[in-house]
Amino acid sequence: MRSSGQADAPVPHQGWSERLQRRVMRGLARLPLPWLRALGWLLGMVLYAVVWRRRRVALVNWRLCFPGLSEQRRRQQVRAHFVVFAQAWLDRAWLWEAPAHVVAGRLRLVDDAGTLAQGTPVVLFAPHFVGLDAGWTALTLLQPRRCCVLYAPQKNPVADRWMVEGGNRFGQPLVVAKWQGMKALGTAIREGSPMYLLPDMDHGLADGVWAPLFGVPAATLTSLPRLARLGRAQVLSVATCMTPQGYDVTLGPVWPNYPSNDLHADVCRMNQALEQLIQDMPEQYYWVHQRFKTRPPGEASPYTR
């Protein structure tokens, strides 16, 4: 995402196809949510049938993380994942195009501990569940603090602009570009902007360490404990769950004694928290990513035939 106030990139030209896509999404935003979810179910079933490479990635991930399941059960859950993946993609229509009162009526923000209301520096561990865009929108719309997010541009400039505009609709969020580095993020956190951080993808070992995820060695980013230390911030998880009514966005309790003086132990603890969140709603995690593509020396990739 990028703030509309950041004009460091040229505005992409919108061709007729991009304008058509935008109009389609605005039309979808007007549909009742059950209708939109029904379309998402149909789209998800089609994607499961035809996007065989991503289906295979998801099945490999499921075999690694849930070895005790039968193959039939894995395929059922992967099919369910494709459905919620497609539904969440279509939900971007109303998240980014519908009136604010419609969006607010479909989002529920739960902060039982009242951590955000306390005003202390906070880093929110936000794993890649399919509702992550809804989670960000809820934080910017339903609570008064100005949130902070890291921005990395998308390859498609038109899609990038749509995501930027949609993600920055509410709350005037502070958007820090990736090139600005950790120091800018740490400053934003210390100054009171809760950081929405998604550090659970495989980006290799340049900024990561090995940490087990469901017992499998996984290249895992160290950004969560590093930013928490840099920003002198508390850490808690935010889990966004798709529901028939929209999304529930739940903030967990503050992680005690985090970060510690052991970076590797902190990263392992993050993956343990991720495992628990996945077990609560397994179909809604982002399984189509090659989470275990980086392997220890001499170990073949599980995604090769």
Salt bridges, closest charged atoms under 4 A:
GLU71 OE2 - ARG63 NH2 2.69
GLU71 OE1 - ARG74 NH1 2.89
GLU71 OE2 - ARG75 NE 3.53
ASP91 OD2 - ARG37 NH2 2.93
GLU97 OE2 - ARG22 NE 2.62
GLU97 OE1 - ARG26 NE 3.17
ASP133 OD2 - ARG92 NE 2.86
ASP160 OD2 - ARG2 NH2 3.91
GLU165 OE1 - ARG22 NH2 2.94
ASP200 OD1 - HIS128 ND1 2.65
ASP248 OD1 - ARG108 NE 3.07
GLU299 OE2 - ARG295 NE 3.01
